[in-house]
Amino acid sequence: MISIKPQKGHLLIAEPSTIGDLSFNRSVVLLADHNSEGSIGFILNKPLGYTINDLIPEITGSFKIYNGGPVEQDNLYFIHNIPELIPGSIEISNGIYWGGDFESTKELINQGMIKKSNIRFFLGYSGWNAHQLEDELEENSWIISENSYSNKIIGKSSASFWKEKIMELGGEYLIWSNAPENPALN
């Protein structure tokens, strides 16, 4: 398998051997930033049991909230593909943006101008100190993949995302695509 270097916009796919880690078991993480000081990402396929309206009652939308990772889980983050509507956004890559003016975002949601395919909300994020991600890559904890979905990844269904990515890898990974989440329960 060709190994590529991690960079903003790439996906981290948890190795099937990542068992027992509640945050990262079978996760797919979008790298929002990667530099010499560390890395930040958001888990794309771990929806939580509530919506944005549950957290912020003045928002009338029913956007799902996702577990972005184990760091700062009391903070809300978002990625989107509509920088022309949300001022102050930071481009991750491929037309995916991180954050921006939250007051404007709330108003746009309430006006029905933001759709579920435009934005995804997270509690917390995934973070790595300098060289920590590289160490985890050397330990084969992650597989790096380019984001072939570009900014459409925001609306991507999360239910089978990890399985789809594992199946795309083929070879030795195919057997893991149908394995139970906890092999000890097999």
Secondary structure as GFF3:
##gff-version 3
##sequence-region A 1 186
A	DSSP	beta_strand	11	14	.	.	.	ID=ss1
A	DSSP	beta_strand	28	35	.	.	.	ID=ss2
A	DSSP	beta_strand	38	43	.	.	.	ID=ss3
A	DSSP	beta_strand	47	51	.	.	.	ID=ss4
A	DSSP	alpha_helix	52	55	.	.	.	ID=ss5
A	DSSP	beta_strand	64	67	.	.	.	ID=ss6
A	DSSP	beta_strand	71	80	.	.	.	ID=ss7
A	DSSP	beta_strand	90	93	.	.	.	ID=ss8
A	DSSP	beta_strand	96	98	.	.	.	ID=ss9
A	DSSP	alpha_helix	102	110	.	.	.	ID=ss10
A	DSSP	beta_strand	119	129	.	.	.	ID=ss11
A	DSSP	alpha_helix	132	138	.	.	.	ID=ss12
A	DSSP	beta_strand	142	145	.	.	.	ID=ss13
A	DSSP	three_ten_helix	150	155	.	.	.	ID=ss14
A	DSSP	alpha_helix	161	169	.	.	.	ID=ss15
A	DSSP	three_ten_helix	171	178	.	.	.	ID=ss16
A	DSSP	three_ten_helix	183	185	.	.	.	ID=ss17
###
